[in-house]
Amino acid sequence: MTDSRPDGGLRADRVARRTDGRLIVDGVTLFPRTGETVGLLGPNGSGKSTLLRLLAGVLAPSAGVVTLDGRPLPEVGRRAAARRVATVGQHAHTQTELTVRDVVALGRVPHRRLWVPASDADARAVTAALERTGLTDRAAQSWHTLSGGERQRAQIARALAQEPRELLLDEPTNHLDIQHQLDLLDLIASLPVTTVVALHDLNLAAMYCDRLLVLREGRTVAEGSPSDVLTPALIEDVYGVRAEVTHERDRPVIRFLRRAPRPASPGEDRPSPVP
């Protein structure tokens, strides 16, 4: 499904961000289509997190513009943008003793006036978000007692309680075991929102993303479907590793190849073979 409005949705047009004299993001353009999941790929330091912060309006671009429905984010305003765009970071920490429902209810803040009690609409949105993320039976539980995967689901529930149309996620599967990574990405892929997600795992990106944007040193080096982007040549060029790429159900499957053993120097003792 594509957006019927040429300027609709969240857009980054040739955005750049300079920090301490260095370009962290350099002229990146990203136009997510309505309802699709866009994966941001690239090595550490390639600019993925900074691009997400630019899209969220947390950082201002040094050049270029981020727009929401054709209007620059500063014109939209922080509160109005927060009703449309939700973010989920890599980690969430709090020293305050909060229940899971309390954490999810934080997503309603952009919809409420200061000091005004929660409305029935707020309660319904929180309940729906808990149900969508499978956390209804954890609602009264302390957030601190949740597992890592459950905490990430609670953060996604908090984002869903905002009732956003766009969702930005920064490496949400970090530090999760394989089962929880798959559970979380199954959830993300099922959400009725436009999603931009930074990922490290190329196979997970291939499985769950409709389109990929690959960054290196802040610049776009490739954009397109997973099958078009994830080639052995690109993987070696961007990540410096060799890989074989096959396809299953029209999705690429990457197998990384070990580097050849380093030849022994003259006179260097070789390890004895194990019988």
Salt bridges, closest charged atoms under 4 A:
ASP3 OD1 - ARG5 NE 3.54
ASP13 OD1 - ARG14 NE 3.23
ASP26 OD2 - ARG219 NE 2.77
GLU36 OE1 - ARG33 NH1 3.60
GLU36 OE2 - ARG211 NH2 2.40
ASP69 OD1 - ARG5 NH2 3.58
ASP69 OD2 - ARG84 NH1 2.76
ASP122 OD1 - ARG108 NE 2.82
ASP122 OD2 - ARG112 NE 3.96
ASP137 OD2 - ARG138 NH1 3.50
GLU150 OE2 - ARG138 NH2 2.86
GLU163 OE1 - ARG108 NH1 3.13
GLU166 OE2 - ARG84 NH2 2.88
GLU171 OE2 - HIS200 NE2 3.28
ASP177 OD1 - HIS180 ND1 2.89
GLU223 OE2 - ARG211 NH1 2.37
ASP237 OD2 - ARG216 NH1 3.04
GLU244 OE1 - ARG255 NH2 2.58
GLU268 OE2 - ARG262 NH2 3.48
